[in-house]
Amino acid sequence: MDKSIHSAEYRRLCAILRELRLEAVLTQVQVAERLDEPQSFVSKYEAGERRLDVVELRQVTTALGTTLWATLEQLWPTNAPT
């Protein structure tokens, strides 16, 4: 199992989070304010420089106006082969 912060799946998750932010018409600063974190927190997870744990991921998805489950569905669609 690849545990690298730079795995293809993790890079895809970072891209999904950035896409969700852009679709919500939010800046990194606005998301950071919702999370009570500095803007660099958002920048680092979007760039893959910081790994999010599951609790943080749920908080980020909520700040983006979506759910953890909807985000995971984008990462791993249920109709896709495993």
C-alpha positions in Angstrom: 0.0 0.0 0.0 1.4 3.4 -1.0 1.3 5.7 2.0 3.0 8.6 0.3 1.4 12.0 0.5 2.0 12.2 -3.2 0.0 9.1 -4.3 -2.1 9.4 -7.4 -5.3 9.0 -5.3 -4.3 11.7 -2.8 -3.4 14.1 -5.7 -6.8 13.4 -7.1 -8.4 14.2 -3.8 -6.5 17.5 -3.6 -7.7 18.4 -7.1 -11.3 17.5 -6.1 -11.1 19.8 -3.1 -9.8 22.6 -5.2 -12.5 22.1 -7.8 -15.2 22.1 -5.1 -13.8 25.4 -3.8 -13.9 26.9 -7.2 -17.4 25.6 -8.0 -18.5 27.2 -4.7 -16.9 30.5 -5.8 -14.8 30.6 -2.7 -11.3 31.9 -2.2 -8.7 30.1 -0.1 -9.1 32.9 2.4 -12.8 32.4 2.7 -12.5 28.7 3.2 -9.7 29.3 5.8 -12.0 31.7 7.6 -14.7 29.0 7.7 -12.2 26.6 9.1 -10.7 29.1 11.6 -7.3 28.3 10.0 -4.8 30.4 8.1 -5.0 30.6 4.3 -1.8 28.6 4.1 -3.7 25.6 5.6 -5.9 25.6 2.5 -3.1 26.3 0.1 -1.0 23.4 1.5 -3.7 20.8 1.4 -4.7 21.8 -2.1 -1.1 21.6 -3.2 -0.7 18.2 -1.6 1.9 19.6 0.8 -0.3 18.8 3.9 -2.2 15.6 4.4 -5.7 15.8 5.9 -6.9 13.3 8.4 -10.5 12.1 8.1 -11.8 14.6 10.7 -10.1 17.5 8.9 -11.4 16.3 5.6 -15.0 16.3 6.9 -14.5 19.8 8.2 -13.1 21.0 4.8 -16.0 19.4 2.9 -18.5 21.0 5.2 -16.8 24.4 4.7 -17.0 23.8 0.9 -20.8 23.3 1.2 -20.7 19.5 0.5 -20.4 16.3 2.4 -17.6 13.9 3.1 -19.6 11.2 1.4 -20.2 13.2 -1.8 -16.5 14.0 -2.0 -15.5 10.4 -1.5 -18.0 9.4 -4.2 -16.1 11.7 -6.6 -12.8 10.1 -5.7 -14.2 6.5 -5.8 -17.4 6.3 -7.8 -19.4 3.4 -6.7 -20.0 2.2 -10.3 -16.2 2.1 -11.0 -14.3 -1.2 -10.8 -12.1 -1.5 -7.7 
